[in-house]
Amino acid sequence: MNVDTGQINQQERRVRTGLLAGTILCLVASGGILWWRYGGAVFNDLVLTTLAWCF
């Protein structure tokens, strides 16, 4: 049974790693699309808004 449990844990790790990599890839891709479409204005406004909420 330990062999089966080991294989399941290894498969779970692969799935988790794949999902994490996919999530990061989606975030980077969406950021790239926003940058390409709207330029720095989106990110500048986002940073300024975030700083305004902090203070």
Helices and strands as residue ranges (DSSP letters): H 2-38, H 40-54
